[in-house]
């Protein structure tokens, strides 16, 4: 046998350096004197010198609390934007055009942190005077970010290419919580449509990108104008039936989320992209018995399913976050007043979909080839178990059960099927089971069809 080879468990590096001292800066009478010893970080896009100093107690120190051997990148994802033609102290307005809905709805909401490069050091830009506006909701949708460049911003940096004012958008964890970025446009503004008696029928479909090409009254200061993204918001005037329903609901909940019915109607009224809401009292992500907590399970409007899955549709992460921020101010006081460090008492999430899979053998009628009609039969089974995925008039409801005998009747009613045998009904994650009837095991579960079913041929 080969001799035992130990594996490396820990590695420690250290070094010593000596240097001559430079005279004290008499002009500033600084307590620190700069040494000719230089320490550089070779970063991703350039190099940066870490300034080391020798204090009066003859001990090494640095501008920062500590200097590591390697440059630190603690964020899970970073976006760098270089700006030319701007100076420190000037305002900047950027349109971040994102592929809305591309953020993973199962990820946790993350806040994007902005910073500006100053003397090869990233200076944070917290919300406030330096970051007055961010309608992108931390890159969870398209929006405008307005930044006032601090006086300390520099363009002669070596960590990134010189000649630009560099901005950094960093996400601490789970980059999939941010949407995919399509483009970044400078000098962005937001305009609103004002009705002047011409009719607002176009609000049903919105204004496509590129429709606005010029000002009504030209401005000499503006060289060109473009509309890179389609319009958003806006709705047609409600009819009498919608007005009657909204007024009746308003008289009942009075704009407050107290009962389960209140939570559901408030969300449905404020978010047209949500089709179903189920309120589960005394529940959170960890327990179904959590006093003082409320869980809202939302289902998207299937008529607007442009980026979501067909069999497992989900509301995008930005809408989930906006629903939570909408409901909390209208909820009971016990839900709003949470001790520091505790999670919110309100949980807004997508349903948990549980796929149901069938396994059976089939005998086709004469003249119907199994090799061709197998795919059509699989599609028919999927349509039987998830009819709402093919017909938007069929609602996707919570609850419901799958009965094996009913599915068999639906399969044998197909014109190309003679009979079926050995039918097994099970959850997709438990293929060895066989049930005569299946139902959701927990309140936030919806049964859906598996994409592929196991179909064999009876020879």
C-alpha positions in Angstrom: 0.0 0.0 0.0 1.1 3.5 -0.7 2.2 5.5 2.4 -0.3 7.8 4.0 -0.2 11.3 2.6 -1.5 14.0 4.9 -3.8 16.6 3.5 -3.2 20.3 3.9 -5.5 21.7 6.6 -4.3 25.3 7.1 -1.8 27.6 5.4 -0.5 30.8 7.1 1.7 33.4 5.3 3.7 36.2 7.0 6.5 38.5 6.1 8.8 41.2 7.6 9.9 44.4 5.9 12.3 47.2 6.8 12.5 50.7 5.4 14.2 53.9 6.1 12.1 56.8 7.6 11.2 59.9 5.8 11.1 63.3 7.7 7.9 64.5 9.4 5.7 66.6 7.2 6.3 70.0 8.8 3.6 71.8 6.8 0.8 69.7 8.4 2.6 68.6 11.6 1.0 65.2 10.9 1.3 62.6 13.6 2.0 60.0 10.8 5.0 59.9 8.5 4.8 58.1 5.1 7.3 55.3 4.5 8.8 54.3 1.1 7.5 50.8 1.7 4.7 50.2 -0.8 2.1 47.4 -0.7 -0.1 46.9 -3.8 -3.2 44.9 -4.5 -3.5 43.4 -8.0 -7.3 43.5 -8.4 -9.6 42.3 -11.2 -9.4 45.4 -13.4 -6.2 47.1 -12.2 -3.9 47.6 -9.3 -4.2 49.8 -6.1 -1.7 50.9 -3.6 -2.6 50.3 0.0 -1.0 53.3 1.9 1.0 52.2 4.9 2.1 54.6 7.6 4.5 54.6 10.5 3.0 56.3 13.6 4.9 58.0 16.4 4.9 54.7 18.4 6.9 53.1 15.6 4.1 50.7 14.7 2.7 50.0 11.3 -0.8 51.2 10.5 -2.8 51.9 7.4 -5.5 54.2 6.2 -8.0 51.4 6.7 -8.5 49.2 9.7 -6.6 46.3 8.2 -4.9 45.4 4.9 -5.5 41.8 3.7 -3.1 39.8 1.6 -5.7 39.6 -1.2 -8.2 42.2 -2.3 -11.6 41.6 -0.7 -14.8 41.2 -2.7 -17.4 40.4 -0.1 -20.4 40.9 -2.3 -22.0 38.0 -4.1 -22.4 40.2 -7.3 -21.1 43.6 -8.5 -22.1 45.9 -11.3 -19.6 48.6 -12.4 -20.7 51.7 -14.3 -18.2 54.2 -15.6 -19.3 57.8 -16.2 -17.6 60.3 -18.5 -18.3 64.0 -18.9 -19.3 64.4 -15.2 -17.5 65.9 -12.2 -17.7 65.5 -8.5 -20.7 67.2 -7.0 -22.9 66.8 -10.1 -26.2 64.9 -10.1 -26.5 61.8 -12.3 -29.8 60.1 -13.4 -29.5 56.6 -14.8 -32.2 54.3 -16.3 -31.5 50.7 -15.4 -33.5 48.7 -18.0 -34.1 45.2 -16.6 -35.8 42.1 -17.9 -38.7 42.3 -15.5 -39.7 39.0 -13.9 -36.2 37.4 -14.5 -35.4 37.6 -10.7 -35.9 34.3 -9.0 -39.2 34.5 -7.1 -37.9 31.9 -4.6 -34.9 34.0 -3.6 -34.8 36.3 -0.6 -35.1 40.0 -1.2 -31.7 41.7 -1.3 -30.9 45.4 -1.1 -28.4 46.7 -3.7 -25.7 48.9 -2.1 -24.3 51.7 -4.2 -20.8 53.1 -3.9 -18.4 55.6 -5.7 -14.7 55.1 -6.3 -12.6 57.7 -4.5 -8.8 57.4 -4.4 -9.1 53.7 -5.2 -11.4 53.2 -2.2 -15.1 52.5 -2.5 -17.2 55.1 -0.6 -20.7 54.0 0.3 -23.7 56.0 -1.0 -26.5 55.3 1.5 -30.1 56.4 0.7 -30.4 60.1 1.4 -28.8 63.2 -0.1 -26.3 61.2 -2.1 -28.9 58.6 -3.3 -32.2 60.5 -3.4 -34.1 58.2 -5.7 -34.1 54.5 -6.7 -37.3 53.4 -8.5 -35.6 50.1 -9.6 -36.4 48.7 -6.2 -32.8 47.3 -5.9 -32.7 46.0 -9.5 -35.9 44.0 -9.1 -37.5 45.9 -12.0 -36.6 48.7 -14.5 -36.3 52.1 -12.9 -34.4 55.3 -12.5 -31.5 55.7 -10.0 -30.5 59.3 -9.2 -27.1 59.9 -7.6 -25.4 63.1 -6.4 -21.7 62.4 -6.9 -19.8 63.3 -3.7 -17.0 65.8 -3.7 -14.5 63.0 -3.0 -15.2 61.2 -6.3 -12.0 61.0 -8.4 -11.2 60.0 -12.0 -7.5 59.2 -11.7 -7.9 55.8 -10.1 -5.9 52.7 -10.9 -8.2 50.1 -9.5 -10.4 50.6 -12.6 -9.6 52.4 -15.9 -8.8 56.1 -15.4 -10.8 58.9 -16.8 -14.2 57.8 -15.5 -16.2 58.3 -12.4 -16.9 54.8 -11.3 -20.1 53.6 -9.6 -20.6 50.2 -8.1 -23.9 48.4 -7.3 -23.2 45.4 -5.1 -25.6 42.8 -3.9 -24.6 41.1 -0.6 -26.0 37.6 -1.3 -28.1 35.7 -3.9 -27.5 37.5 -7.1 -30.5 35.7 -8.6 -32.7 38.1 -6.5 -31.9 40.8 -9.0 -33.3 41.0 -12.6 -31.1 40.5 -15.6 -29.9 43.9 -16.8 -30.6 44.8 -20.4 -29.1 48.3 -20.7 -28.0 51.4 -18.7 -29.1 54.8 -20.1 -27.8 58.1 -18.8 -29.8 61.4 -18.4 -33.0 59.6 -17.7 -36.3 61.2 -16.7 -39.8 59.9 -16.1 -42.8 61.5 -17.8 -46.5 61.0 -17.1 -49.5 61.0 -19.4 -52.0 63.8 -18.9 -55.5 63.2 -20.4 -56.7 66.2 -22.4 -59.9 64.9 -23.7 -58.5 62.7 -26.5 -59.5 59.5 -24.9 -57.4 57.0 -23.0 -58.2 53.7 -24.8 -54.5 53.2 -25.3 -54.0 52.7 -21.6 -55.3 49.1 -22.0 -52.2 48.1 -23.9 -49.7 50.8 -22.9 -47.3 52.9 -25.0 -44.7 50.7 -26.8 -41.0 51.6 -26.7 -39.8 54.2 -29.3 -43.2 55.9 -29.6 -42.0 59.1 -28.1 -39.4 60.6 -30.5 -39.4 64.4 -29.9 -40.6 67.2 -27.6 -43.8 69.1 -28.3 -41.7 72.3 -27.7 -38.1 71.7 -28.7 -35.4 72.5 -26.1 -32.1 73.8 -27.3 -30.2 72.2 -24.4 -31.4 68.7 -25.5 -29.6 67.2 -28.5 -31.7 64.0 -28.8 -34.6 62.1 -27.2 -35.4 58.4 -27.0 -37.9 56.2 -25.3 -36.0 52.9 -24.6 -38.7 51.1 -22.6 -42.5 50.8 -22.8 -44.9 52.6 -20.6 -46.1 51.2 -17.3 -49.0 51.7 -14.9 -52.2 53.3 -16.1 -55.6 51.6 -16.2 -58.9 52.2 -17.9 -61.8 53.9 -16.1 -63.7 51.3 -14.1 -67.2 50.4 -15.2 -70.3 50.4 -13.0 -69.9 46.8 -11.9 -66.3 47.3 -10.8 -67.2 50.5 -9.0 -70.1 48.8 -7.1 -67.8 45.9 -6.1 -65.0 48.1 -5.0 -67.3 50.4 -3.0 -68.9 47.4 -1.2 -65.5 45.9 -0.4 -64.3 49.3 0.9 -67.2 49.6 3.2 -66.4 46.2 4.6 -62.6 46.3 5.2 -62.3 50.2 5.4 -58.8 50.0 4.1 -57.5 47.9 7.0 -56.2 44.3 6.9 -57.8 42.6 9.9 -59.5 39.5 8.8 -58.3 37.0 6.2 -60.9 38.3 3.8 -59.6 41.9 4.3 -56.0 40.8 3.3 -57.2 39.0 0.2 -59.4 41.8 -1.2 -56.9 44.6 -0.5 -54.2 42.7 -2.4 -56.5 41.8 -5.3 -57.6 45.4 -5.7 -54.1 47.0 -5.5 -52.3 44.4 -7.7 -54.1 43.6 -11.0 -51.3 41.1 -11.9 -52.4 38.9 -9.0 -55.3 36.6 -9.7 -55.7 34.6 -6.5 -54.8 35.3 -2.9 -55.0 32.9 0.0 -54.6 34.3 3.5 -53.4 31.7 6.2 -53.6 33.2 9.7 -51.1 32.2 12.4 -48.6 31.0 9.9 -45.1 31.9 8.8 -42.2 30.2 6.9 -41.3 28.0 9.9 -44.6 27.0 11.4 -48.3 26.7 10.8 -48.9 27.6 14.5 -47.3 31.1 14.8 -49.6 33.5 16.7 -49.3 37.1 15.5 -48.2 36.1 12.0 -50.0 36.0 8.7 -49.0 34.3 5.4 -50.3 35.4 2.1 -50.0 33.0 -0.8 -50.5 34.6 -4.2 -51.1 33.3 -7.7 -50.3 35.4 -10.8 -52.8 36.4 -13.5 -52.4 33.7 -16.1 -53.4 36.1 -18.8 -50.2 37.9 -18.3 -47.8 35.0 -18.1 -44.9 36.2 -20.4 -41.9 35.0 -18.4 -43.4 32.6 -15.9 -43.5 28.8 -16.1 -46.6 27.2 -17.7 -47.2 24.5 -15.1 -45.9 26.3 -12.1 -46.6 30.0 -12.5 -45.1 32.3 -10.0 -45.4 36.0 -9.0 -42.1 37.9 -9.6 -39.9 38.9 -6.6 -40.5 42.6 -7.0 -44.3 42.2 -6.8 -43.9 40.0 -3.7 -41.9 42.7 -2.0 -44.3 45.5 -3.0 -47.3 43.4 -1.7 -45.5 43.1 1.7 -44.8 46.8 1.9 -48.4 47.6 0.9 -50.1 45.3 3.5 -47.9 46.0 6.5 -49.0 49.6 7.1 -52.7 48.5 6.9 -52.3 45.5 9.1 -52.9 45.1 12.9 -50.6 46.9 15.3 -49.2 43.7 16.7 -47.9 42.8 13.2 -46.2 46.1 12.6 -44.5 46.5 16.0 -41.8 43.8 15.9 -38.8 43.7 18.1 -35.5 44.5 16.5 -33.8 41.5 14.9 -37.0 39.6 14.3 -38.4 38.9 10.9 -41.6 40.5 9.7 -44.9 39.0 10.9 -46.2 39.1 7.3 -45.0 36.5 4.8 -45.8 36.9 1.2 -44.9 34.0 -1.0 -45.8 31.9 -4.1 -47.6 28.6 -3.7 -45.6 25.4 -3.4 -46.4 23.3 -6.4 -46.5 19.5 -6.0 -46.3 17.6 -9.3 -48.5 14.6 -9.8 -47.2 11.8 -12.1 -49.1 9.0 -13.7 -47.6 5.6 -14.7 -49.7 3.4 -16.9 -49.8 1.2 -20.0 -52.1 1.9 -22.9 -53.4 0.0 -26.0 -54.2 2.2 -29.0 -57.0 1.6 -31.3 -56.3 0.2 -34.8 -54.8 2.7 -37.1 -53.2 4.9 -34.3 -49.5 4.3 -33.9 -48.2 4.3 -30.4 -45.0 6.1 -31.4 -46.9 9.1 -32.7 -49.8 9.3 -30.3 -47.7 8.8 -27.1 -46.8 12.5 -27.1 -50.4 13.6 -27.7 -51.6 11.3 -24.9 -49.0 12.8 -22.5 -50.2 16.3 -23.4 -53.8 15.2 -22.9 -53.0 13.9 -19.4 -51.2 17.2 -18.5 -54.2 19.1 -19.8 -56.5 17.0 -17.7 -54.5 17.5 -14.5 -53.7 21.2 -15.1 -56.5 22.6 -17.3 -55.8 26.2 -16.4 -52.4 26.0 -18.2 -54.2 25.7 -21.5 -57.4 27.6 -21.0 -57.2 30.9 -19.1 -60.9 30.8 -18.4 -60.2 27.8 -16.0 -59.1 29.2 -12.7 -56.1 28.0 -10.8 -57.6 27.4 -7.3 -56.2 26.3 -4.0 -57.2 22.9 -2.7 -58.7 20.3 -5.0 -57.9 16.6 -5.3 -56.8 14.2 -8.1 -58.9 11.1 -8.3 -57.3 8.2 -10.2 -60.6 6.8 -11.5 -61.6 10.2 -12.9 -58.3 10.5 -14.8 -58.7 6.9 -16.2 -62.2 7.9 -17.5 -60.7 11.0 -19.2 -57.9 9.0 -20.8 -60.2 6.2 -22.1 -62.6 8.8 -23.5 -59.9 9.9 -26.0 -60.7 8.7 -29.6 -57.3 7.0 -30.1 -57.2 5.1 -26.8 -58.7 1.6 -26.5 -58.0 0.8 -22.9 -55.4 1.4 -20.1 -54.0 -0.9 -17.4 -51.6 -0.8 -14.5 -52.4 2.8 -13.6 -50.4 4.2 -10.7 -50.9 7.7 -9.2 -48.1 9.2 -7.2 -46.3 12.4 -6.4 -43.3 13.0 -8.6 -40.9 13.2 -5.7 -42.2 9.8 -4.4 -42.4 7.6 -7.6 -42.7 4.4 -5.6 -46.1 5.2 -4.1 -49.6 4.4 -5.5 -52.7 6.3 -4.4 -56.3 6.2 -5.5 -56.7 9.8 -4.6 -54.2 12.7 -3.9 -54.7 16.0 -2.2 -52.5 18.9 -0.9 -50.8 18.0 2.4 -50.3 21.6 3.5 -52.4 24.8 3.1 -50.0 26.5 0.6 -49.6 23.5 -1.7 -51.3 23.3 -5.1 -51.3 20.0 -7.1 -50.2 20.3 -10.7 -49.3 17.9 -13.4 -45.8 16.7 -14.0 -44.3 17.6 -17.4 -43.8 14.0 -18.5 -45.8 10.9 -17.5 -44.6 7.3 -17.8 -46.6 5.7 -20.6 -46.0 2.2 -21.8 -47.5 0.2 -24.7 -49.6 -3.0 -24.4 -48.4 -5.2 -27.3 
